[in-house]
Amino acid sequence: MKRLLRGSLLLLAFSAFLFGCKKDEKEEVTFTGNNIPYYDEVPRLLIENYVNRVFIDLIGREPTDIEMTTEADALRAANASESSRITLVQKIMFNTDPIPSEGSYREAYIRKFYEDQKGRYLEGSSEGNILDEYYTWRAIAINDSLNGNWLQYELVMIEANKMLDVFNSRLQLTNDEIVFEEVCRRMMFNSIYDDINMNTFNFINATFDDSFSRFPTLAEYEAVEDAIEFNGSGALFGLAVSSKPSYLDVLVASDEFDEGFVRWAFSAYLSREATSSEVYIMAPIYADGSNFSLIQQKILTSDEYAGFE
């Protein structure tokens, strides 16, 4: 009976307190030590869509059921945090554990990246087309040698070896034997690229557009035209140019080439143009061509790409 009476008195006291408070007064409540994860409410379906997109963009295929479960579970356990996304992207880029039919994630990643650059520069020419071009030039060279035309043999074998350089780029990039700029230089220095962009005018415009996402100014065009057409003297970005090879060397070594890669990456992975500030911030990260993976990582782990905004 006493316990019931005490409870009733407490209830009456609490009610009196509530009714005695002014209705327009608001008490601010602050929680401390309660760090709620920002991404803890990302739906499972959105996480799976992200995993699927990363696999397709990096290695050109959807994840298997096992891969999907493993990677989506890992992201969910980490609340889809940025660090967990970095772990996933780096795993696909750099893991060399054997995978049936693919070699490894690393090999599949470089293969896909190499194919993407062929799409950028060579209209997606297949490996078969590249090798056919090589063997065609080689056959012509052998015929020249049989006829005793050794000078022509040497010139034609140069064309053949340009195609072989393109074909070997993927493996050499995988093994870190060449940097990305060299891959692009080779893709602009061969007979397939010349056939796509016939004559000097188209060649110069195409190299600028493919590499920088812009066309040359009239001054830039005139500065290198004679060098490419007649091995004359010229200058681009303050450096001497005296031939097509030297022109391409200057082109891929320029700061604007780094900016062009950033622009390409934003277009390829986010389907939009990079802003001036994004190019300004990211181009130095790319540096000398060895950090192209880091640019991809920064884009593919962003909230915008993941759809977690």
VOBA-1610 file (N, C-alpha, C; in pm, whole numbers, padded with zeros to 5 digits, always signed):
BEGIN
Met+00084-00119+00000Met+00000+00000+00000Met+00088+00125+00000Lys+00195+00124+00081Lys+00286+00238+00087Lys+00356+00259-00048Arg+00393+00143-00111Arg+00462+00152-00242Arg+00369+00214-00346Leu+00239+00177-00343Leu+00142+00232-00438Leu+00122+00380-00414Leu+00112+00420-00286Leu+00093+00561-00252Leu+00212+00645-00296Arg+00334+00589-00271Arg+00457+00661-00310Arg+00462+00681-00461Gly+00421+00577-00535Gly+00422+00587-00681Gly+00323+00691-00730Ser+00207+00698-00666Ser+00106+00796-00708Ser+00152+00938-00681Leu+00216+00958-00566Leu+00268+01091-00533Leu+00375+01135-00633Leu+00463+01043-00670Leu+00568+01076-00768Leu+00508+01113-00902Leu+00406+01039-00944Leu+00342+01068-01072Leu+00277+01205-01071Leu+00210+01239-00955Leu+00147+01371-00944Leu+00250+01483-00947Ala+00363+01459-00878Ala+00469+01561-00874Ala+00527+01584-01014Phe+00547+01476-01088Phe+00604+01488-01223Phe+00507+01560-01317Ser+00377+01528-01303Ser+00276+01593-01386Ser+00270+01742-01358Ala+00280+01777-01226Ala+00279+01919-01190Ala+00397+01992-01250Phe+00512+01924-01254Phe+00633+01984-01313Phe+00614+02012-01461Leu+00556+01915-01532Leu+00536+01931-01675Leu+00441+02045-01706Phe+00327+02050-01634Phe+00230+02155-01660Phe+00280+02291-01615Gly+00379+02291-01524Gly+00431+02419-01475Gly+00531+02481-01569Cys+00582+02402-01663Cys+00681+02455-01759Cys+00612+02535-01867Lys+00679+02640-01916Lys+00624+02720-02026Lys+00632+02641-02155Lys+00530+02647-02236Lys+00523+02568-02358Lys+00626+02611-02461Asp+00664+02741-02456Asp+00756+02789-02560Asp+00902+02769-02524Glu+00931+02709-02408Glu+01070+02683-02370Glu+01114+02550-02431Lys+01235+02550-02489Lys+01290+02428-02547Lys+01426+02401-02486Glu+01445+02279-02446Glu+01572+02240-02386Glu+01657+02169-02489Glu+01779+02218-02511Glu+01870+02157-02607Glu+01941+02040-02543Val+01934+01923-02607Val+01996+01802-02554Val+02118+01769-02637Thr+02230+01752-02574Thr+02355+01721-02643Thr+02403+01583-02602Phe+02428+01498-02704Phe+02481+01365-02677Phe+02633+01368-02695Thr+02704+01315-02603Thr+02850+01309-02612Thr+02895+01164-02622Gly+03009+01145-02691Gly+03063+01010-02702Gly+02975+00918-02784Asn+02894+00976-02873Asn+02803+00895-02952Asn+02827+00922-03100Asn+02935+00864-03155Asn+02976+00888-03293Asn+02898+00796-03387Ile+02789+00846-03439Ile+02705+00767-03527Ile+02767+00764-03666Pro+02797+00647-03724Pro+02858+00639-03857Pro+02769+00706-03962Tyr+02833+00784-04049Tyr+02758+00860-04148Tyr+02689+00769-04248Tyr+02752+00654-04280Tyr+02699+00567-04384Tyr+02625+00446-04329Asp+02587+00448-04201Asp+02532+00327-04142Asp+02392+00293-04191Glu+02330+00384-04266Glu+02196+00356-04316Glu+02193+00337-04467Val+02309+00318-04529Val+02312+00292-04673Val+02247+00156-04699Pro+02144+00150-04783Pro+02076+00023-04808Pro+02168-00083-04869Arg+02141-00208-04840Arg+02220-00319-04894Arg+02219-00315-05047Leu+02106-00285-05106Leu+02097-00282-05252Leu+02191-00178-05310Leu+02204-00062-05246Leu+02293+00043-05293Leu+02439-00002-05282Ile+02471-00073-05176Ile+02606-00125-05159Ile+02637-00227-05268Glu+02544-00315-05297Glu+02566-00416-05402Glu+02579-00349-05539Asn+02501-00245-05563Asn+02515-00172-05690Asn+02654-00111-05702Tyr+02706-00061-05591Tyr+02840-00002-05590Tyr+02945-00109-05621Val+02937-00223-05554Val+03032-00332-05579Val+03027-00373-05725Asn+02908-00387-05779Asn+02891-00427-05918Asn+02957-00327-06012Arg+02937-00199-05984Arg+02992-00094-06070Arg+03144-00092-06064Val+03201-00108-05946Val+03347-00108-05931Val+03408-00223-06010Phe+03351-00341-06000Phe+03403-00456-06074Phe+03398-00430-06225Ile+03287-00379-06273Ile+03273-00356-06417Ile+03372-00251-06464Asp+03386-00140-06391Asp+03475-00032-06434Asp+03623-00069-06423Leu+03657-00156-06328Leu+03798-00188-06308Leu+03844-00314-06381Ile+03759-00415-06392Ile+03804-00537-06461Ile+03709-00582-06571Gly+03605-00505-06598Gly+03522-00532-06713Gly+03420-00642-06699Arg+03390-00683-06577Arg+03288-00786-06557Arg+03217-00764-06424Glu+03101-00827-06410Glu+03030-00823-06284Glu+03095-00920-06184Pro+03082-00896-06055Pro+03136-00991-05958Pro+03057-01121-05958Thr+03124-01229-05923Thr+03053-01355-05905Thr+02966-01345-05779Asp+02880-01443-05759Asp+02794-01441-05639Asp+02879-01440-05512Ile+02986-01518-05514Ile+03073-01524-05396Ile+03143-01390-05375Glu+03195-01332-05483Glu+03260-01201-05472Glu+03163-01095-05423Met+03041-01096-05475Met+02941-00998-05434Met+02912-01010-05285Thr+02889-01133-05239Thr+02858-01154-05097Thr+02974-01110-05009Thr+03095-01150-05048Thr+03214-01119-04968Thr+03237-00968-04959Glu+03234-00900-05072Glu+03266-00758-05073Glu+03152-00673-05016Ala+03029-00710-05044Ala+02916-00633-04989Ala+02909-00650-04838Asp+02936-00771-04789Asp+02937-00794-04644Asp+03046-00711-04576Ala+03163-00704-04641Ala+03273-00627-04583Ala+03239-00479-04577Leu+03178-00428-04682Leu+03138-00287-04683Leu+03028-00261-04580Arg+02932-00351-04571Arg+02823-00334-04475Arg+02876-00334-04332Ala+02971-00426-04305Ala+03029-00435-04171Ala+03104-00308-04134Ala+03159-00240-04234Ala+03234-00116-04211Ala+03147+00006-04235Asn+03015-00013-04244Asn+02922+00097-04269Asn+02951+00171-04399Ala+03004+00097-04497Ala+03032+00154-04629Ala+03122+00277-04622Ser+03211+00279-04524Ser+03299+00393-04504Ser+03393+00411-04624Glu+03452+00529-04633Glu+03545+00556-04742Glu+03665+00461-04736Ser+03713+00433-04616Ser+03829+00343-04603Ser+03796+00203-04652Ser+03673+00157-04629Ser+03635+00023-04676Ser+03623+00021-04828Arg+03582+00133-04887Arg+03577+00142-05033Arg+03718+00142-05092Ile+03809+00212-05027Ile+03949+00213-05072Ile+04005+00071-05068Thr+03974-00003-04963Thr+04021-00141-04951Thr+03973-00225-05068Leu+03846-00210-05105Leu+03790-00285-05218Leu+03859-00248-05348Val+03869-00119-05376Val+03927-00072-05502Val+04074-00115-05513Gln+04150-00100-05405Gln+04291-00139-05408Gln+04308-00290-05424Lys+04218-00365-05366Lys+04222-00511-05382Lys+04211-00549-05529Ile+04116-00488-05599Ile+04096-00521-05739Ile+04212-00469-05825Met+04268-00355-05787Met+04378-00298-05865Met+04509-00374-05849Phe+04536-00421-05727Phe+04672-00467-05697Phe+04685-00612-05651Asn+04576-00680-05620Asn+04588-00817-05569Asn+04636-00910-05680Thr+04740-00987-05651Thr+04799-01077-05751Thr+04771-01223-05723Asp+04679-01253-05631Asp+04643-01393-05606Asp+04582-01452-05733Pro+04615-01578-05764Pro+04564-01639-05889Pro+04412-01649-05891Ile+04356-01617-06007Ile+04212-01630-06031Ile+04196-01705-06163Pro+04117-01814-06164Pro+04100-01891-06288Pro+04052-01804-06403Ser+04114-01822-06518Ser+04080-01756-06646Ser+04117-01608-06652Glu+04158-01548-06540Glu+04192-01406-06541Glu+04337-01380-06502Gly+04403-01477-06448Gly+04539-01458-06397Gly+04534-01408-06255Ser+04488-01284-06239Ser+04472-01222-06107Ser+04389-01096-06126Tyr+04343-01039-06016Tyr+04274-00911-06026Tyr+04364-00807-06092Arg+04491-00806-06053Arg+04585-00708-06108Arg+04595-00719-06260Glu+04609-00840-06310Glu+04618-00859-06453Glu+04490-00818-06524Ala+04377-00855-06465Ala+04248-00819-06525Ala+04227-00668-06524Tyr+04274-00602-06417Tyr+04262-00457-06406Tyr+04344-00387-06513Ile+04469-00426-06530Ile+04554-00362-06632Ile+04499-00392-06770Arg+04450-00513-06790Arg+04391-00548-06920Arg+04274-00456-06953Lys+04186-00434-06856Lys+04070-00346-06878Lys+04115-00202-06901Phe+04213-00156-06824Phe+04262-00019-06839Phe+04326-00001-06976Tyr+04401-00100-07020Tyr+04464-00098-07152Tyr+04358-00092-07261Glu+04252-00171-07247Glu+04143-00169-07344Glu+04073-00034-07345Asp+04058+00026-07228Asp+03997+00159-07221Asp+04079+00262-07298Gln+04210+00253-07288Gln+04295+00348-07359Gln+04295+00323-07509Lys+04280+00197-07548Lys+04264+00169-07691Lys+04134+00230-07743Gly+04031+00227-07659Gly+03907+00292-07697Gly+03924+00442-07709Arg+04008+00497-07625Arg+04033+00641-07624Arg+04112+00685-07746Tyr+04212+00606-07787Tyr+04302+00647-07894Tyr+04283+00572-08026Leu+04247+00445-08019Leu+04248+00360-08140Leu+04109+00308-08177Glu+04007+00375-08130Glu+03869+00335-08159Glu+03843+00189-08122Gly+03911+00144-08016Gly+03887+00010-07965Gly+03941-00103-08051Ser+04044-00078-08128Ser+04102-00183-08213Ser+04133-00307-08131Ser+04099-00421-08184Ser+04121-00546-08111Ser+04267-00586-08117Glu+04305-00677-08028Glu+04441-00730-08030Glu+04468-00801-08162Gly+04363-00866-08217Gly+04379-00932-08346Gly+04411-00834-08456Asn+04345-00718-08456Asn+04373-00615-08558Asn+04515-00562-08546Ile+04558-00544-08421Ile+04693-00492-08398Ile+04798-00591-08448Leu+04777-00719-08417Leu+04872-00821-08462Leu+04865-00839-08614Asp+04747-00831-08672Asp+04736-00840-08819Asp+04815-00729-08885Glu+04806-00609-08827Glu+04881-00495-08882Glu+05031-00520-08870Tyr+05072-00577-08757Tyr+05214-00608-08737Tyr+05262-00708-08841Tyr+05187-00817-08858Tyr+05231-00922-08950Tyr+05225-00875-09096Thr+05134-00784-09127Thr+05129-00729-09263Thr+05255-00649-09293Trp+05293-00561-09200Trp+05416-00484-09218Trp+05538-00577-09222Arg+05538-00678-09139Arg+05652-00770-09133Arg+05666-00848-09264Ala+05554-00889-09319Ala+05559-00961-09447Ala+05615-00873-09558Ile+05574-00747-09559Ile+05627-00653-09659Ile+05777-00635-09640Ala+05819-00624-09514Ala+05962-00606-09485Ala+06043-00728-09531Ile+05991-00846-09505Ile+06063-00968-09547Ile+06074-00974-09699Asn+05969-00935-09767Asn+05972-00933-09913Asn+06077-00834-09963Asp+06087-00718-09896Asp+06190-00621-09933Asp+06330-00679-09913Ser+06347-00753-09804Ser+06479-00811-09777Ser+06515-00916-09881Leu+06415-00993-09923Leu+06440-01095-10026Leu+06480-01032-10159Asn+06430-00909-10181Asn+06464-00838-10304Asn+06590-00752-10288Gly+06653-00762-10172Gly+06776-00689-10150Gly+06757-00543-10119Asn+06633-00502-10092Asn+06605-00361-10062Asn+06612-00341-09911Trp+06735-00332-09861Trp+06756-00331-09716Trp+06715-00201-09650Leu+06727-00091-09719Leu+06683+00036-09662Leu+06532+00035-09641Gln+06460-00012-09744Gln+06314-00019-09732Gln+06275-00121-09624Tyr+06353-00228-09615Tyr+06329-00329-09511Tyr+06334-00266-09372Glu+06436-00185-09347Glu+06451-00121-09216Glu+06335-00026-09188Leu+06293+00051-09289Leu+06185+00146-09270Leu+06052+00075-09241Val+06027-00032-09312Val+05901-00105-09292Val+05900-00178-09159Met+06017-00230-09117Met+06023-00298-08987Met+06000-00199-08872Ile+06033-00074-08892Ile+06002+00028-08790Ile+05851+00036-08771Glu+05777+00036-08884Glu+05631+00039-08875Glu+05577-00087-08808Ala+05636-00200-08840Ala+05592-00326-08778Ala+05615-00323-08628Asn+05731-00274-08588Asn+05765-00273-08445Asn+05681-00173-08366Lys+05631-00070-08432Lys+05539+00022-08365Lys+05414-00053-08320Met+05363-00139-08408Met+05245-00217-08373Met+05277-00317-08262Leu+05396-00375-08267Leu+05436-00469-08162Leu+05450-00397-08029Asp+05496-00274-08031Asp+05507-00195-07908Asp+05369-00173-07845Val+05269-00144-07929Val+05133-00127-07877Val+05086-00257-07814Phe+05106-00366-07884Phe+05060-00497-07834Phe+05128-00534-07703Asn+05256-00500-07687Asn+05331-00536-07567Asn+05307-00441-07449Ser+05238-00332-07475Ser+05219-00231-07371Ser+05149-00284-07248Arg+05048-00368-07267Arg+04970-00417-07152Arg+05058-00495-07055Leu+05135-00590-07108Leu+05220-00671-07020Leu+05328-00585-06956Gln+05385-00492-07031Gln+05491-00408-06976Gln+05437-00313-06870Leu+05314-00266-06888Leu+05252-00182-06785Leu+05222-00264-06661Thr+05177-00386-06679Thr+05151-00476-06566Thr+05277-00498-06484Asn+05389-00514-06552Asn+05518-00542-06486Asn+05592-00415-06446Asp+05528-00299-06460Asp+05588-00169-06425Asp+05715-00142-06505Glu+05720-00192-06627Glu+05836-00168-06713Glu+05824-00035-06787Ile+05702+00011-06805Ile+05677+00140-06868Ile+05570+00214-06787Val+05565+00345-06805Val+05462+00425-06738Val+05350+00454-06837Phe+05243+00510-06784Phe+05122+00529-06863Phe+05145+00620-06983Glu+05226+00725-06968Glu+05251+00815-07080Glu+05306+00740-07201Glu+05392+00642-07175Glu+05451+00566-07284Glu+05345+00483-07355Val+05249+00430-07281Val+05139+00356-07342Val+05064+00446-07440Cys+05031+00567-07395Cys+04957+00660-07479Cys+05039+00706-07599Arg+05168+00731-07577Arg+05255+00772-07689Arg+05255+00665-07797Arg+05264+00538-07757Arg+05264+00429-07854Arg+05132+00421-07929Met+05022+00450-07860Met+04891+00440-07924Met+04868+00551-08024Met+04947+00657-08018Met+04938+00765-08117Met+05048+00755-08223Phe+05136+00655-08211Phe+05252+00645-08299Phe+05253+00510-08369Asn+05156+00491-08457Asn+05146+00366-08530Asn+05055+00385-08650Ser+05053+00288-08738Ser+04980+00302-08865Ser+04828+00298-08847Ile+04778+00231-08745Ile+04633+00230-08721Ile+04585+00371-08685Tyr+04658+00437-08595Tyr+04622+00575-08557Tyr+04632+00668-08678Asp+04735+00646-08761Asp+04750+00728-08881Asp+04635+00706-08978Asp+04589+00581-08990Asp+04477+00552-09080Asp+04347+00616-09030Ile+04329+00618-08898Ile+04210+00681-08838Ile+04214+00832-08859Asn+04335+00889-08848Asn+04350+01035-08854Asn+04446+01072-08967Met+04401+01050-09087Met+04487+01071-09203Met+04522+01218-09223Asn+04644+01243-09260Asn+04709+01371-09289Asn+04746+01445-09160Thr+04839+01537-09175Thr+04896+01608-09060Thr+04793+01690-08985Phe+04703+01755-09058Phe+04601+01837-08993Phe+04517+01753-08897Asn+04467+01641-08944Asn+04384+01555-08859Asn+04465+01493-08746Phe+04590+01459-08775Phe+04675+01397-08673Phe+04697+01491-08556Ile+04734+01615-08583Ile+04760+01711-08475Ile+04633+01737-08395Asn+04523+01759-08465Asn+04397+01784-08396Asn+04355+01665-08310Ala+04374+01543-08364Ala+04335+01423-08290Ala+04421+01402-08167Thr+04552+01424-08178Thr+04638+01404-08062Thr+04604+01501-07949Phe+04571+01623-07983Phe+04529+01721-07882Phe+04395+01680-07820Asp+04301+01646-07906Asp+04167+01613-07857Asp+04169+01486-07773Asp+04239+01382-07819Asp+04245+01255-07746Asp+04319+01269-07613Ser+04422+01354-07611Ser+04506+01366-07492Ser+04462+01476-07397Phe+04412+01587-07451Phe+04381+01704-07369Phe+04233+01736-07362Ser+04153+01670-07445Ser+04009+01701-07456Ser+03988+01844-07508Arg+04078+01887-07594Arg+04062+02015-07663Arg+04141+02011-07792Phe+04112+02105-07880Phe+04188+02115-08005Phe+04299+02219-07989Pro+04403+02210-08071Pro+04513+02307-08059Pro+04469+02446-08104Thr+04534+02545-08047Thr+04514+02681-08098Thr+04586+02691-08233Leu+04557+02795-08306Leu+04622+02813-08435Leu+04773+02824-08417Ala+04817+02894-08313Ala+04960+02910-08287Ala+05025+02776-08254Glu+04958+02693-08176Glu+05011+02561-08141Glu+05020+02473-08265Tyr+04916+02480-08347Tyr+04916+02398-08469Tyr+05031+02437-08561Glu+05044+02565-08585Glu+05147+02612-08677Glu+05288+02587-08623Ala+05301+02583-08490Ala+05432+02563-08429Ala+05487+02423-08452Val+05397+02325-08474Val+05444+02186-08487Val+05417+02126-08625Glu+05342+02196-08708Glu+05305+02139-08839Glu+05428+02102-08922Asp+05521+02196-08939Asp+05639+02169-09021Asp+05726+02060-08961Ala+05731+02054-08829Ala+05813+01952-08764Ala+05759+01813-08794Ile+05628+01798-08795Ile+05568+01667-08820Ile+05569+01634-08969Glu+05540+01734-09050Glu+05528+01711-09194Glu+05664+01696-09262Phe+05760+01782-09221Phe+05887+01786-09294Phe+06011+01773-09204Asn+05991+01735-09077Asn+06102+01729-08981Asn+06171+01864-08966Gly+06090+01969-08973Gly+06143+02103-08952Gly+06153+02134-08804Ser+06187+02258-08774Ser+06202+02297-08634Ser+06075+02365-08585Gly+06041+02338-08460Gly+05924+02400-08400Gly+05936+02392-08249Ala+05832+02437-08180Ala+05833+02434-08034Ala+05691+02419-07983Leu+05677+02344-07876Leu+05548+02324-07812Leu+05568+02324-07662Phe+05490+02406-07592Phe+05500+02418-07446Phe+05643+02453-07402Gly+05711+02531-07488Gly+05845+02577-07455Gly+05955+02477-07484Leu+05922+02364-07548Leu+06022+02261-07578Leu+06035+02243-07728Ala+06154+02209-07772Ala+06182+02194-07914Ala+06115+02070-07971Val+06064+02084-08093Val+06000+01973-08166Val+06059+01971-08307Ser+06104+01853-08351Ser+06166+01845-08483Ser+06119+01725-08564Ser+06023+01649-08511Ser+05973+01532-08581Ser+05846+01484-08512Lys+05779+01386-08573Lys+05659+01330-08508Lys+05693+01265-08375Pro+05801+01183-08365Pro+05834+01125-08234Pro+05864+01229-08127Ser+05938+01334-08163Ser+05970+01436-08062Ser+05846+01515-08023Tyr+05755+01536-08119Tyr+05628+01602-08090Tyr+05550+01522-07986Leu+05539+01391-08006Leu+05464+01307-07913Leu+05532+01300-07777Asp+05665+01301-07776Asp+05738+01302-07648Asp+05704+01425-07567Val+05700+01540-07632Val+05666+01665-07564Val+05520+01663-07519Leu+05433+01611-07605Leu+05291+01607-07575Leu+05262+01530-07446Val+05316+01409-07435Val+05282+01324-07320Val+05359+01363-07193Ala+05464+01445-07209Ala+05541+01489-07092Ala+05488+01620-07034Ser+05387+01677-07099Ser+05338+01808-07058Ser+05245+01799-06937Asp+05235+01910-06864Asp+05141+01917-06753Asp+04997+01901-06803Glu+04972+01949-06921Glu+04836+01940-06974Glu+04797+01795-07005Phe+04895+01711-07032Phe+04864+01569-07051Phe+04810+01509-06921Asp+04870+01548-06808Asp+04821+01503-06678Asp+04677+01550-06656Glu+04653+01675-06690Glu+04518+01730-06675Glu+04420+01658-06767Gly+04467+01623-06885Gly+04381+01553-06980Gly+04339+01417-06928Phe+04430+01349-06858Phe+04394+01219-06802Phe+04287+01234-06694Val+04300+01337-06612Val+04199+01363-06510Val+04064+01387-06575Arg+04062+01466-06681Arg+03937+01494-06751Arg+03879+01366-06811Trp+03966+01284-06867Trp+03918+01157-06923Trp+03857+01069-06814Ala+03923+01061-06699Ala+03875+00976-06591Ala+03740+01021-06539Phe+03721+01151-06524Phe+03591+01202-06478Phe+03482+01169-06580Ser+03513+01185-06707Ser+03415+01153-06811Ser+03385+01004-06814Ala+03488+00921-06800Ala+03471+00775-06809Ala+03395+00719-06690Tyr+03422+00768-06569Tyr+03367+00706-06449Tyr+03250+00782-06386Leu+03241+00911-06413Leu+03132+00990-06355Leu+03038+01048-06461Ser+03073+01027-06587Ser+02990+01075-06699Ser+02966+01226-06691Arg+03067+01298-06650Arg+03060+01444-06648Arg+03199+01502-06663Glu+03204+01631-06695Glu+03333+01698-06706Glu+03387+01732-06567Ala+03516+01726-06551Ala+03578+01769-06426Ala+03575+01921-06419Thr+03555+01973-06301Thr+03561+02118-06283Thr+03706+02163-06285Ser+03725+02293-06300Ser+03861+02347-06301Ser+03932+02318-06170Ser+03861+02327-06058Ser+03923+02302-05928Ser+03959+02155-05913Glu+03875+02066-05965Glu+03906+01922-05957Glu+04031+01888-06038Val+04041+01947-06156Val+04161+01925-06238Val+04284+01981-06168Tyr+04270+02100-06110Tyr+04382+02166-06043Tyr+04432+02083-05925Ile+04340+02022-05852Ile+04377+01944-05734Ile+04434+01807-05772Met+04373+01742-05872Met+04408+01603-05902Met+04524+01586-05998Ala+04545+01680-06089Ala+04652+01663-06188Ala+04790+01644-06125Pro+04827+01721-06021Pro+04958+01698-05959Pro+04972+01560-05895Ile+04861+01501-05852Ile+04865+01366-05795Ile+04908+01266-05900Tyr+04859+01289-06022Tyr+04892+01200-06133Tyr+05041+01202-06164Ala+05099+01320-06158Ala+05244+01340-06173Ala+05299+01280-06302Asp+05392+01184-06289Asp+05467+01138-06405Asp+05407+01016-06473Gly+05282+00987-06449Gly+05219+00873-06516Gly+05216+00747-06433Ser+05283+00749-06319Ser+05287+00629-06236Ser+05172+00623-06138Asn+05097+00733-06126Asn+04989+00738-06027Asn+04851+00742-06090Phe+04835+00687-06209Phe+04703+00689-06272Phe+04603+00611-06187Ser+04649+00507-06117Ser+04560+00428-06032Ser+04505+00511-05917Leu+04584+00605-05868Leu+04540+00688-05755Leu+04427+00782-05798Ile+04435+00834-05920Ile+04326+00918-05969Ile+04198+00835-05979Gln+04209+00715-06034Gln+04092+00627-06041Gln+04037+00599-05902Gln+04127+00570-05809Gln+04084+00538-05673Gln+04006+00653-05611Lys+04055+00774-05627Lys+03988+00890-05567Lys+03847+00908-05624Ile+03831+00880-05752Ile+03699+00894-05813Ile+03608+00778-05773Leu+03659+00656-05780Leu+03576+00538-05755Leu+03540+00517-05609Thr+03605+00589-05519Thr+03569+00578-05377Thr+03490+00698-05328Ser+03458+00788-05420Ser+03384+00908-05380Ser+03236+00875-05358Asp+03170+00958-05277Asp+03026+00943-05253Asp+02948+00961-05384Glu+02996+01051-05468Glu+02928+01075-05595Glu+02925+00949-05681Tyr+03040+00884-05694Tyr+03046+00762-05774Tyr+02963+00650-05711Ala+02974+00637-05580Ala+02904+00529-05509Ala+02754+00550-05502Gly+02711+00676-05518Gly+02570+00705-05505Gly+02524+00712-05360Phe+02621+00743-05270Phe+02590+00749-05125Phe+02560+00891-05078Glu+02549+00985-05169Glu+02527+01124-05131Glu+02386+01143-05075
//
